[in-house]
Amino acid sequence: MKIAIVGLGYWGPNLLRNLVALVGPESVVMVEQSLDRIAAMAGLYPSVDWSTSLDDVLDDDEVEAVIVATPVSTHAHLARTALEAGRHVLVEKPLAGSVVDAAELVVCAEERDRVLMVGHTFLFSPRVERMAEYLAEGRLGAIHYATSSRLNLGLHQRDIGVIWDLAAHDFSILFHLLDEFPVSVQTSGRGMVRADTLDVAFVNLCFASGIVASVDVSWLAPKKVRNTVLVGDRQMMVYDDLDNEGPVKIYDKGVVKPDPENFGEHQLTYRQGDVLAPYVAPREPLAQELAHFVDCIQGKVATPSLSDGRFGLRVVEALEAAERSWSEGGLPVTIEPALPGRDAAASKGQVRKLAGSDHSLR
Ligand SMILES: NC(=O)c1ccc[n+]([C@@H]2O[C@H](COP(=O)([O-])OP(=O)(O)OC[C@H]3O[C@@H](n4cnc5c(N)ncnc54)[C@H](O)[C@@H]3O)[C@@H](O)[C@H]2O)c1
């Protein structure tokens, strides 16, 4: 199998390094429109084939799959081109720049029985895996709420705001861990560097189960923060991706509500227990992600696979709704699933219906 990787700017080289390690240099083709970037990568990987055009690469029948690591505004076109040419596709996060485009890609892949996966890298992090295990064991009890912060100085993107860039990570982590998608969203935020593009956003999500979550993202912060907290009725969990000593911590803390001794007396006590910081073996999430993509192509993974097109679409629905809430002055926006269930036949024709409505903000 040969796999083409399109886009070798900031992020593509990380994918390239892992891809070469996974399948070998003779099975990789680099596609990049900048000859300078090609020259830089060819210096590191002299035996990897390259081209400046995806269309040319798709003429090669040996190329079975395409990885898209270009700016978000180009995802839909490049992914659709590859899918229509019968290739399996892994698209960097987020899947596309609008719900309409993302839904079209899902339908396109399902109609052709091709793998469509989205590079929600954190789903392949052993740290997030460990958190998912704790949740599945029920250690936290029923989840009350979650918070997630992703702050830094930069990196500003040319074609998208901070929600599409950074909240894509928090949304994917939370939706995966909670195994639920939000039903409504409300956003406040501000664009300071460019007035029409958000640099900072505070996004509030509501889930049908009653869970509420708050996601803060910023490109204008003095200090890098990567922090997610889940509070359950038994225990609480903190994930600090910058803490290599103990990135995941479980706090045995909570509120005890004893039966009132007298009518009207509700004395609360606070339970202060141990803090558990499990060892999480370091493994590069991108290596896991690419191995999963290849396993999906080879039919070794049960469906739904991790971070598939349908999951990526649900993330895009939340991103688009979050940005719309901001553009509508912070009003809550209801999030409707763009496609019906996972039955491919049922989703045919849905995209045409969607395209008629104003789902796309850009
Ligand atoms: N998963 C993660 O943690 C993570 C981190 C950073 C970026 N990303 C994602 O990676 C993608 C790329 O981001 P980036 O920061 O590397 O962007 P970038 O602008 O640095 O690089 C994009 C590259 O794509 C090339 N390109 C654009 N259109 C092309 C085309 N039609 N054919 C060939 N080459 C083309 C450009 O020349 C450029 O070199 C984005 O979707 C971004 O959201 C993901």
The ligand as an SDF file (V2000), in Angstrom:
LIG
                    3D

 44 48  0  0  0  0  0  0  0  0999 V2000
   -3.7900   17.3320   15.1830 N   0  0  0  0  0  0  0  0  0  0  0  0
   -3.1060   18.3590   15.6560 C   0  0  0  0  0  0  0  0  0  0  0  0
   -2.7210   18.3940   16.8180 O   0  0  0  0  0  0  0  0  0  0  0  0
   -2.7840   19.5010   14.7320 C   0  0  0  0  0  0  0  0  0  0  0  0
   -1.8280   20.4680   15.0730 C   0  0  0  0  0  0  0  0  0  0  0  0
   -1.5620   21.5030   14.1750 C   0  0  0  0  0  0  0  0  0  0  0  0
   -2.2640   21.5740   12.9800 C   0  0  0  0  0  0  0  0  0  0  0  0
   -3.2060   20.6310   12.6940 N   0  0  0  0  0  0  0  0  0  0  0  0
   -3.9650   20.6790   11.4360 C   0  0  0  0  0  0  0  0  0  0  0  0
   -3.0700   20.4160   10.3510 O   0  0  0  0  0  0  0  0  0  0  0  0
   -3.5280   21.1040    9.1880 C   0  0  0  0  0  0  0  0  0  0  0  0
   -2.3570   21.9220    8.6130 C   0  0  0  0  0  0  0  0  0  0  0  0
   -1.9940   22.9080    9.5540 O   0  0  0  0  0  0  0  0  0  0  0  0
   -0.5540   23.6060    9.4630 P   0  0  0  0  0  0  0  0  0  0  0  0
   -0.4550   24.4610   10.6590 O   0  0  0  0  0  0  0  0  0  0  0  0
    0.4870   22.5870    9.1680 O   0  0  0  0  0  0  0  0  0  0  0  0
   -0.7370   24.5240    8.1660 O   0  0  0  0  0  0  0  0  0  0  0  0
    0.4330   25.2110    7.3020 P   0  0  0  0  0  0  0  0  0  0  0  0
   -0.1840   26.3700    6.6180 O   0  0  0  0  0  0  0  0  0  0  0  0
    1.6520   25.4100    8.1410 O   0  0  0  0  0  0  0  0  0  0  0  0
    0.8080   24.0910    6.2120 O   0  0  0  0  0  0  0  0  0  0  0  0
   -0.0650   23.7110    5.2070 C   0  0  0  0  0  0  0  0  0  0  0  0
    0.7640   23.2670    4.0050 C   0  0  0  0  0  0  0  0  0  0  0  0
   -0.1390   22.7590    3.0190 O   0  0  0  0  0  0  0  0  0  0  0  0
    0.3490   23.1560    1.7390 C   0  0  0  0  0  0  0  0  0  0  0  0
   -0.7790   23.1140    0.7990 N   0  0  0  0  0  0  0  0  0  0  0  0
   -1.9120   23.8670    0.8330 C   0  0  0  0  0  0  0  0  0  0  0  0
   -2.7390   23.5110   -0.1830 N   0  0  0  0  0  0  0  0  0  0  0  0
   -2.1190   22.5090   -0.8630 C   0  0  0  0  0  0  0  0  0  0  0  0
   -2.4710   21.7340   -1.9890 C   0  0  0  0  0  0  0  0  0  0  0  0
   -3.6380   21.9030   -2.6360 N   0  0  0  0  0  0  0  0  0  0  0  0
   -1.5940   20.8010   -2.4360 N   0  0  0  0  0  0  0  0  0  0  0  0
   -0.3960   20.6220   -1.7890 C   0  0  0  0  0  0  0  0  0  0  0  0
   -0.0030   21.3340   -0.6990 N   0  0  0  0  0  0  0  0  0  0  0  0
   -0.8660   22.2680   -0.2340 C   0  0  0  0  0  0  0  0  0  0  0  0
    0.9230   24.5600    1.9590 C   0  0  0  0  0  0  0  0  0  0  0  0
    1.8460   24.8890    0.9640 O   0  0  0  0  0  0  0  0  0  0  0  0
    1.5630   24.4080    3.3380 C   0  0  0  0  0  0  0  0  0  0  0  0
    2.9110   24.0280    3.2430 O   0  0  0  0  0  0  0  0  0  0  0  0
   -4.7220   21.9470    9.6260 C   0  0  0  0  0  0  0  0  0  0  0  0
   -5.8840   21.2310    9.3340 O   0  0  0  0  0  0  0  0  0  0  0  0
   -4.5760   22.0470   11.1370 C   0  0  0  0  0  0  0  0  0  0  0  0
   -5.8190   22.1970   11.8070 O   0  0  0  0  0  0  0  0  0  0  0  0
   -3.4610   19.6000   13.5240 C   0  0  0  0  0  0  0  0  0  0  0  0
  1  2  1  0
  2  3  2  0
  2  4  1  0
  4  5  1  0
  4 44  2  0
  5  6  2  0
  6  7  1  0
  7  8  2  0
  8  9  1  0
  8 44  1  0
  9 10  1  0
  9 42  1  0
 10 11  1  0
 11 12  1  0
 11 40  1  0
 12 13  1  0
 13 14  1  0
 14 15  2  0
 14 16  1  0
 14 17  1  0
 17 18  1  0
 18 19  2  0
 18 20  1  0
 18 21  1  0
 21 22  1  0
 22 23  1  0
 23 24  1  0
 23 38  1  0
 24 25  1  0
 25 26  1  0
 25 36  1  0
 26 27  1  0
 26 35  1  0
 27 28  2  0
 28 29  1  0
 29 30  1  0
 29 35  2  0
 30 31  1  0
 30 32  2  0
 32 33  1  0
 33 34  2  0
 34 35  1  0
 36 37  1  0
 36 38  1  0
 38 39  1  0
 40 41  1  0
 40 42  1  0
 42 43  1  0
M  CHG  2   8   1  16  -1
M  END
$$$$
